[in-house]
């Protein structure tokens, strides 16, 4: 942003017409001249300038942020800073481009729009909004006061399991927190303290192996429904194969559980088309309005993006949001006055290196699925840690040897890979492996105060050789 302003790359007409609060954000950016940024981040000034000019000079450009940006205790600040840059260049809501968040899950986008988070209702509605509560309660046939208040974030929920004021039972759908949660050893202890752990999944994940009850459920190729992609387009899904005998879909599991708990059966439909009709009604009038989308229109091949309200004439959907106004009462986008803050855990004499975690091409998420596929496991068969050769030499590590990567929370054992492009003060490990190879044994559970996202991407560690160890 500093470079965009100083070099005159910012779109002053767009900023004046479509935004607010540019001056405070720009003043904050003036304190971050490129040489200071290079000193703090290690990114060369030449790369910073090239990136800013490429975005400004492109006929069309899109700024995407992904999981790595969000998985910090300062993640929302960093996302806001990227939005600042996109707004300064005049990208969102125009023919030139925009900003977007790239989710890590196949239908993470659609789920986030319709209440997967513990403070949401369908349609990107807030659980604390009285009007939203009244609307959704009327669709569901319950009293507004019977809807709960906002719940804990994901990690806070896991950390509360089995405690005096926390849940005594947990139903898990297709998640593997025994591997994927930060400070994983602590999470495993919390899971073990439950009176009842039930896992609905189609592979025996590490979390499923801990469960009191495992419910075998359908997987994606056996299910009907819809999926919402990154750009907000709703896609029809059709089952490719019938499920094995005795396997139920998630809708059937929830229906059966609700009936056993005394709920009326009609309130929990099991046909995906019926659930979609309920979703149309529940999202009507919300930011993510699906009320004008139907199976009939999707099956006819229409490309429909939300918001797509129900109107007398079929609404065409909204392929490009914010063309006319942003989601504020005055229709103007807001710049955020954000600054750099360091990680929640800094290095020390005992833990002198930063560790960051991430993905490899051959594996997906916690690896519960991909580690069962021989070709993928052959491609990346074991956990590893990437280290600069000089850093490895100081720690007494050799290429292809084994290292113990330790933080104050725990340690993983991994094969050493020497990588000269690594920073001298940083190591990298993928998080797809189980047992003693879990990278999340050492990761930090510090949370972003706004999003509740844990700080997976940085913590303080040390390296030690492990003679003859096998991950």
C-alpha positions as CSV (number, residue, x, y, z in Angstrom):
1,X,0.0,0.0,0.0
2,X,2.9,2.3,0.8
3,X,4.3,1.7,-2.7
4,X,0.9,2.1,-4.4
5,X,0.5,5.5,-2.8
6,X,4.0,6.9,-3.1
7,X,4.3,5.7,-6.7
8,X,0.9,7.1,-7.6
9,X,-0.6,3.7,-8.5
10,X,-3.8,4.2,-6.4
11,X,-7.1,5.0,-8.1
12,X,-8.0,8.3,-6.5
13,X,-11.4,8.6,-8.3
14,X,-12.5,5.1,-7.1
15,X,-11.3,5.8,-3.6
16,X,-13.3,9.1,-3.4
17,X,-16.4,7.6,-4.9
18,X,-16.7,4.2,-3.4
19,X,-14.7,4.0,-0.1
20,X,-14.2,5.6,3.3
21,X,-11.3,5.9,5.7
22,X,-8.5,5.8,3.2
23,X,-6.4,8.5,4.9
24,X,-5.9,6.7,8.2
25,X,-4.9,3.5,6.4
26,X,-2.5,5.3,4.1
27,X,-0.9,7.2,7.0
28,X,-0.3,3.9,8.8
29,X,1.2,2.5,5.6
30,X,3.6,5.4,5.3
31,X,5.5,4.1,8.4
32,X,6.2,0.9,6.4
33,X,8.7,2.1,3.7
34,X,9.9,-0.8,1.5
35,X,13.3,-1.2,3.1
36,X,11.7,-1.6,6.6
37,X,9.4,-4.2,5.2
38,X,12.3,-6.1,3.7
39,X,14.1,-6.0,7.0
40,X,11.0,-7.3,8.8
41,X,9.9,-10.0,6.3
42,X,12.9,-10.9,4.2
43,X,11.0,-10.0,1.0
44,X,13.3,-7.9,-1.2
45,X,12.3,-4.4,-2.1
46,X,12.5,-5.2,-5.8
47,X,9.9,-8.0,-5.4
48,X,7.6,-5.6,-3.4
49,X,7.8,-3.0,-6.1
50,X,7.3,-5.5,-8.9
51,X,4.2,-7.0,-7.2
52,X,2.6,-3.6,-6.6
53,X,3.2,-2.5,-10.2
54,X,2.0,-5.8,-11.7
55,X,-1.3,-5.5,-9.8
56,X,-1.7,-1.8,-10.7
57,X,-0.8,-2.2,-14.4
58,X,-2.8,-5.3,-15.2
59,X,-5.9,-4.9,-17.3
60,X,-7.6,-7.3,-14.9
61,X,-6.3,-8.5,-11.5
62,X,-7.7,-10.5,-8.5
63,X,-6.2,-10.6,-5.0
64,X,-6.8,-13.9,-3.4
65,X,-5.9,-14.8,0.2
66,X,-5.8,-18.4,1.5
67,X,-5.5,-20.4,4.7
68,X,-1.9,-19.4,5.2
69,X,-2.8,-15.7,5.5
70,X,-5.6,-16.5,8.0
71,X,-3.9,-19.0,10.2
72,X,-2.2,-16.4,12.5
73,X,-3.3,-14.7,15.6
74,X,-3.1,-11.6,13.4
75,X,-4.9,-13.2,10.4
76,X,-7.8,-10.8,10.1
77,X,-5.5,-7.8,10.2
78,X,-3.5,-9.3,7.3
79,X,-6.6,-10.1,5.3
80,X,-7.8,-6.5,5.9
81,X,-4.5,-5.2,4.7
82,X,-4.9,-7.1,1.4
83,X,-8.4,-5.7,1.1
84,X,-6.9,-2.2,1.6
85,X,-4.5,-2.8,-1.3
86,X,-7.3,-4.1,-3.6
87,X,-9.5,-1.1,-2.7
88,X,-6.6,1.4,-3.3
89,X,-6.1,-0.1,-6.7
90,X,-9.8,0.2,-7.5
91,X,-10.3,-3.6,-8.1
92,X,-13.4,-4.8,-6.1
93,X,-16.7,-4.4,-7.9
94,X,-15.2,-3.3,-11.2
95,X,-14.4,-4.9,-14.5
96,X,-10.7,-4.8,-13.5
97,X,-10.9,-7.4,-10.8
98,X,-11.5,-7.8,-7.1
99,X,-10.6,-9.5,-3.8
100,X,-11.5,-13.0,-2.6
101,X,-10.7,-15.6,0.1
102,X,-9.7,-19.0,-1.1
103,X,-11.1,-21.7,1.3
104,X,-9.3,-25.0,1.8
105,X,-12.4,-27.2,1.5
106,X,-14.5,-28.5,-1.4
107,X,-17.7,-26.9,-0.1
108,X,-16.2,-24.7,2.6
109,X,-17.7,-21.7,0.8
110,X,-21.3,-22.9,0.9
111,X,-21.0,-24.1,4.5
112,X,-19.7,-20.8,5.7
113,X,-22.7,-19.1,4.1
114,X,-25.2,-21.2,5.8
115,X,-24.4,-21.6,9.5
116,X,-21.3,-23.8,9.9
117,X,-19.9,-21.3,12.3
118,X,-21.2,-21.1,15.8
119,X,-22.3,-17.5,15.5
120,X,-24.2,-17.7,12.2
121,X,-27.6,-18.5,10.8
122,X,-28.3,-19.4,7.1
123,X,-27.7,-16.6,4.6
124,X,-24.7,-15.1,6.3
125,X,-27.0,-13.9,9.1
126,X,-25.8,-13.2,12.6
127,X,-27.1,-15.4,15.4
128,X,-27.4,-12.2,17.6
129,X,-29.7,-10.3,15.1
130,X,-33.3,-10.4,16.4
131,X,-34.8,-10.1,12.9
132,X,-32.6,-12.9,11.6
133,X,-33.5,-15.1,14.6
134,X,-37.2,-14.4,14.0
135,X,-37.0,-15.2,10.3
136,X,-35.1,-18.5,10.6
137,X,-37.1,-19.7,13.6
138,X,-40.3,-19.2,11.6
139,X,-38.8,-21.4,8.8
140,X,-37.8,-24.1,11.2
141,X,-41.1,-24.0,13.1
142,X,-39.5,-23.1,16.5
143,X,-39.7,-20.2,18.9
144,X,-36.9,-17.6,18.4
145,X,-36.0,-17.9,22.1
146,X,-35.3,-21.6,21.6
147,X,-32.4,-20.8,19.2
148,X,-29.1,-20.8,21.1
149,X,-26.7,-17.9,21.4
150,X,-23.3,-17.8,19.7
151,X,-21.1,-20.8,20.7
152,X,-17.4,-21.3,21.1
153,X,-15.0,-21.2,18.2
154,X,-13.7,-24.5,17.0
155,X,-10.5,-24.7,19.1
156,X,-12.3,-23.3,22.1
157,X,-14.9,-26.0,21.8
158,X,-12.2,-28.7,21.6
159,X,-10.3,-27.2,24.5
160,X,-13.5,-27.2,26.7
161,X,-14.4,-30.9,26.1
162,X,-14.9,-32.8,29.3
163,X,-14.4,-29.7,31.5
164,X,-16.8,-28.7,34.2
165,X,-18.6,-26.2,31.9
166,X,-17.9,-28.0,28.6
167,X,-19.6,-30.7,26.6
168,X,-19.5,-34.2,27.9
169,X,-20.3,-35.7,24.4
170,X,-19.2,-34.8,20.9
171,X,-20.5,-35.8,17.4
172,X,-17.8,-35.3,14.7
173,X,-18.6,-35.3,11.0
174,X,-15.7,-35.9,8.7
175,X,-13.1,-34.2,10.8
176,X,-9.9,-35.5,12.3
177,X,-8.9,-33.1,15.1
178,X,-6.6,-35.7,16.7
179,X,-4.2,-34.8,13.8
180,X,-5.4,-31.4,12.5
181,X,-5.9,-29.4,15.7
182,X,-3.1,-27.2,17.1
183,X,-1.4,-28.5,20.3
184,X,-2.8,-31.9,19.2
185,X,-1.7,-33.8,22.3
186,X,-3.8,-31.6,24.5
187,X,-6.8,-32.0,22.1
188,X,-6.4,-35.8,22.2
189,X,-6.5,-35.7,26.0
190,X,-9.7,-33.6,25.9
191,X,-11.3,-36.0,23.4
192,X,-10.3,-38.9,25.7
193,X,-12.0,-37.2,28.7
194,X,-15.5,-37.3,27.1
195,X,-18.3,-39.5,28.3
196,X,-19.2,-40.1,24.6
197,X,-17.4,-39.6,21.4
198,X,-19.2,-40.4,18.1
199,X,-17.6,-40.0,14.7
200,X,-19.4,-40.1,11.4
201,X,-16.9,-40.7,8.6
202,X,-16.1,-43.0,5.7
203,X,-12.4,-43.7,6.6
204,X,-11.0,-44.8,10.0
205,X,-9.3,-41.6,10.9
206,X,-7.2,-41.2,14.0
207,X,-10.2,-39.5,15.7
208,X,-12.5,-42.3,14.6
209,X,-10.2,-44.8,16.2
210,X,-10.7,-43.0,19.5
211,X,-14.5,-43.0,19.2
212,X,-17.0,-44.9,21.3
213,X,-19.3,-45.2,18.3
214,X,-18.4,-44.9,14.6
215,X,-21.2,-44.2,12.1
216,X,-20.2,-45.1,8.5
217,X,-21.6,-42.4,6.2
218,X,-21.6,-41.7,2.5
219,X,-18.8,-39.9,0.8
220,X,-18.9,-37.3,-1.9
221,X,-19.3,-39.6,-5.0
222,X,-22.3,-41.2,-3.3
223,X,-24.2,-38.0,-2.5
224,X,-26.7,-35.7,-4.1
225,X,-26.8,-32.0,-3.5
226,X,-25.2,-28.7,-4.3
227,X,-21.8,-27.2,-3.9
228,X,-20.9,-23.5,-3.8
229,X,-17.5,-22.6,-5.4
230,X,-15.1,-19.7,-4.7
231,X,-16.9,-17.2,-6.9
232,X,-20.3,-17.9,-5.3
233,X,-21.6,-20.1,-8.1
234,X,-24.0,-22.8,-6.9
235,X,-23.3,-26.1,-8.7
236,X,-25.5,-29.2,-8.9
237,X,-24.0,-32.4,-7.6
238,X,-25.2,-35.9,-8.6
239,X,-24.3,-39.2,-7.1
240,X,-22.0,-41.3,-9.2
241,X,-22.3,-44.6,-7.2
242,X,-24.7,-46.1,-4.7
243,X,-23.3,-46.3,-1.2
244,X,-22.5,-49.7,0.4
245,X,-25.1,-51.5,2.4
246,X,-25.8,-50.2,5.9
247,X,-24.2,-46.8,5.1
248,X,-26.3,-43.7,5.8
249,X,-26.0,-40.1,4.6
250,X,-25.4,-37.3,7.0
251,X,-29.0,-36.1,6.6
252,X,-30.3,-39.5,7.6
253,X,-28.0,-39.6,10.7
254,X,-29.2,-36.2,11.8
255,X,-32.8,-37.2,11.1
256,X,-32.5,-40.4,13.1
257,X,-30.8,-38.7,16.0
258,X,-33.3,-35.9,16.1
259,X,-36.2,-38.3,16.2
260,X,-34.6,-40.3,19.0
261,X,-34.3,-37.0,20.9
262,X,-38.0,-36.4,20.6
263,X,-38.1,-34.0,17.6
264,X,-40.8,-34.3,14.9
265,X,-39.6,-36.3,12.0
266,X,-40.9,-33.8,9.4
267,X,-38.6,-31.1,10.7
268,X,-35.5,-33.0,9.6
269,X,-35.9,-34.0,5.9
270,X,-33.5,-36.5,4.4
271,X,-34.0,-35.7,0.7
272,X,-31.4,-33.2,-0.5
273,X,-34.0,-31.4,-2.7
274,X,-36.2,-30.8,0.3
275,X,-33.3,-29.5,2.4
276,X,-32.4,-27.1,-0.4
277,X,-36.0,-25.8,-0.5
278,X,-35.7,-25.2,3.3
279,X,-32.4,-23.4,2.7
280,X,-34.0,-21.2,0.0
281,X,-36.5,-20.1,2.6
282,X,-34.1,-19.7,5.5
283,X,-31.6,-17.6,3.4
284,X,-34.3,-15.4,1.9
285,X,-33.4,-11.8,2.4
286,X,-29.9,-12.6,3.8
287,X,-26.6,-11.5,2.3
288,X,-26.2,-15.0,0.8
289,X,-29.7,-15.2,-0.6
290,X,-30.4,-18.5,-2.4
291,X,-34.2,-18.1,-2.6
292,X,-34.2,-17.5,-6.4
293,X,-32.0,-20.6,-7.0
294,X,-33.8,-23.9,-7.6
295,X,-32.9,-27.4,-8.7
296,X,-34.9,-26.9,-11.9
297,X,-32.8,-23.8,-12.8
298,X,-29.5,-25.6,-11.9
299,X,-30.5,-28.7,-13.8
300,X,-31.3,-26.6,-16.9
301,X,-27.7,-25.5,-16.9
302,X,-28.1,-21.9,-15.6
303,X,-24.9,-20.4,-14.0
304,X,-26.4,-18.9,-10.8
305,X,-24.3,-16.9,-8.3
306,X,-25.6,-15.7,-4.9
307,X,-27.1,-13.4,-4.0
308,X,-30.0,-14.6,-6.2
309,X,-33.3,-13.5,-4.6
310,X,-36.7,-14.8,-5.6
311,X,-38.3,-12.2,-7.8
312,X,-41.3,-12.1,-10.2
313,X,-39.0,-12.6,-13.1
314,X,-36.2,-15.1,-12.5
315,X,-33.2,-13.2,-11.0
316,X,-30.0,-13.8,-13.1
317,X,-27.8,-14.0,-10.0
318,X,-24.8,-11.9,-9.1
319,X,-21.6,-13.0,-10.9
320,X,-19.8,-9.9,-9.7
321,X,-20.8,-8.6,-6.3
322,X,-20.4,-5.0,-5.2
323,X,-20.7,-3.5,-8.7
324,X,-23.1,-0.8,-7.3
325,X,-22.5,-0.8,-3.6
326,X,-20.7,-2.6,-0.8
327,X,-22.4,-4.3,2.2
328,X,-22.6,-1.2,4.4
329,X,-25.6,1.1,5.0
330,X,-24.0,3.8,2.9
331,X,-22.8,1.4,0.2
332,X,-19.2,2.4,0.7
333,X,-16.3,0.0,1.4
334,X,-14.1,0.7,4.5
335,X,-10.4,0.8,4.6
336,X,-9.0,-0.7,7.8
337,X,-6.3,1.0,9.9
338,X,-4.1,-2.1,10.6
339,X,-0.5,-2.4,11.5
340,X,2.1,-5.2,11.8
341,X,2.1,-7.3,14.9
342,X,4.5,-10.1,15.5
343,X,3.5,-13.7,16.3
344,X,2.1,-14.8,19.7
345,X,5.2,-16.8,20.4
346,X,8.7,-15.3,19.6
347,X,11.9,-17.3,19.4
348,X,14.2,-17.6,22.4
349,X,17.6,-19.1,23.4
350,X,15.9,-22.5,24.1
351,X,13.7,-22.4,20.9
352,X,15.6,-20.3,18.4
353,X,13.8,-21.1,15.2
354,X,10.4,-20.3,13.7
355,X,8.4,-23.3,12.4
356,X,5.6,-23.0,9.8
357,X,3.3,-25.8,8.6
358,X,1.5,-26.4,5.3
359,X,0.4,-28.8,2.6
360,X,2.1,-31.0,0.0
361,X,0.5,-31.8,-3.4
362,X,0.1,-35.5,-2.7
363,X,-1.9,-35.3,0.5
364,X,-5.1,-33.7,1.7
365,X,-5.8,-32.2,5.1
366,X,-5.0,-34.6,7.9
367,X,-4.1,-37.3,5.4
368,X,-6.8,-39.7,6.7
369,X,-7.9,-40.3,3.1
370,X,-4.7,-39.8,1.1
371,X,-2.4,-41.9,3.3
372,X,-4.7,-44.8,2.3
373,X,-3.9,-44.4,-1.4
374,X,-0.7,-46.2,-2.3
375,X,0.3,-43.9,-5.2
376,X,0.0,-40.8,-3.0
377,X,1.7,-42.4,-0.1
378,X,4.6,-43.4,-2.3
379,X,4.9,-39.8,-3.5
380,X,5.3,-38.5,0.1
381,X,5.6,-41.5,2.4
382,X,6.6,-39.9,5.7
383,X,6.8,-36.6,7.6
384,X,9.7,-34.4,6.9
385,X,11.1,-31.0,7.9
386,X,12.7,-28.6,5.5
387,X,15.8,-26.8,6.8
388,X,18.4,-24.5,5.4
389,X,21.7,-26.3,5.1
390,X,23.5,-23.9,7.4
391,X,20.8,-24.2,10.0
392,X,20.9,-27.9,9.8
393,X,24.7,-27.9,10.2
394,X,24.4,-25.8,13.4
395,X,21.9,-28.3,14.8
396,X,24.0,-31.3,13.9
397,X,21.6,-32.6,11.3
398,X,22.4,-34.3,8.0
399,X,20.3,-34.8,4.8
400,X,17.9,-37.7,5.1
401,X,18.7,-38.1,8.8
402,X,16.0,-37.7,11.5
403,X,15.2,-34.6,13.6
404,X,13.2,-33.9,16.6
405,X,11.3,-30.7,16.1
406,X,10.2,-29.4,19.5
407,X,8.3,-26.5,21.0
408,X,7.2,-26.0,24.6
409,X,4.1,-28.0,23.8
410,X,5.4,-31.1,22.1
411,X,7.7,-32.7,19.5
412,X,7.5,-34.4,16.1
413,X,10.0,-36.8,14.6
414,X,10.7,-36.1,10.9
415,X,13.1,-36.9,8.0
416,X,15.5,-33.9,7.3
417,X,15.3,-32.3,3.9
418,X,17.9,-29.6,3.2
419,X,16.5,-26.7,1.3
420,X,18.7,-23.7,0.4
421,X,15.8,-21.4,-0.3
422,X,14.6,-21.6,3.3
423,X,15.2,-18.7,5.7
424,X,18.0,-19.4,8.1
425,X,15.6,-18.8,11.1
426,X,12.7,-20.9,9.8
427,X,11.8,-24.6,9.2
428,X,8.8,-26.1,7.4
429,X,6.8,-29.3,8.1
430,X,3.7,-30.7,6.4
431,X,0.7,-31.5,8.7
432,X,-0.7,-34.5,6.9
433,X,0.8,-37.3,9.1
434,X,-0.2,-39.1,12.3
435,X,1.4,-40.5,15.5
436,X,4.8,-39.0,16.3
437,X,4.9,-37.3,12.9
438,X,2.1,-34.9,13.7
439,X,3.3,-31.3,13.0
440,X,0.5,-30.1,15.2
441,X,2.1,-31.6,18.2
442,X,4.3,-28.4,18.3
443,X,1.9,-25.8,16.9
444,X,0.5,-23.0,18.9
445,X,-3.2,-22.6,19.8
446,X,-3.1,-18.7,20.1
447,X,-6.3,-17.4,18.5
448,X,-7.1,-14.4,16.3
449,X,-9.3,-12.3,18.6
450,X,-11.8,-11.7,15.8
451,X,-11.9,-14.9,13.7
452,X,-11.0,-17.4,16.4
453,X,-8.5,-19.0,13.9
454,X,-5.5,-20.7,15.6
455,X,-1.9,-19.6,14.8
456,X,-0.9,-22.7,12.9
457,X,1.6,-20.9,10.7
458,X,4.2,-19.8,13.2
459,X,5.7,-20.9,16.6
460,X,9.1,-21.2,18.2
461,X,10.9,-24.5,18.0
462,X,14.4,-26.1,18.3
463,X,16.0,-28.9,16.2
464,X,17.9,-31.9,17.6
465,X,19.2,-35.0,15.8
466,X,17.6,-38.4,16.6
467,X,20.1,-41.1,15.7
468,X,18.4,-44.1,14.1
469,X,14.8,-42.9,14.7
470,X,12.0,-44.0,12.5
471,X,9.0,-41.6,12.1
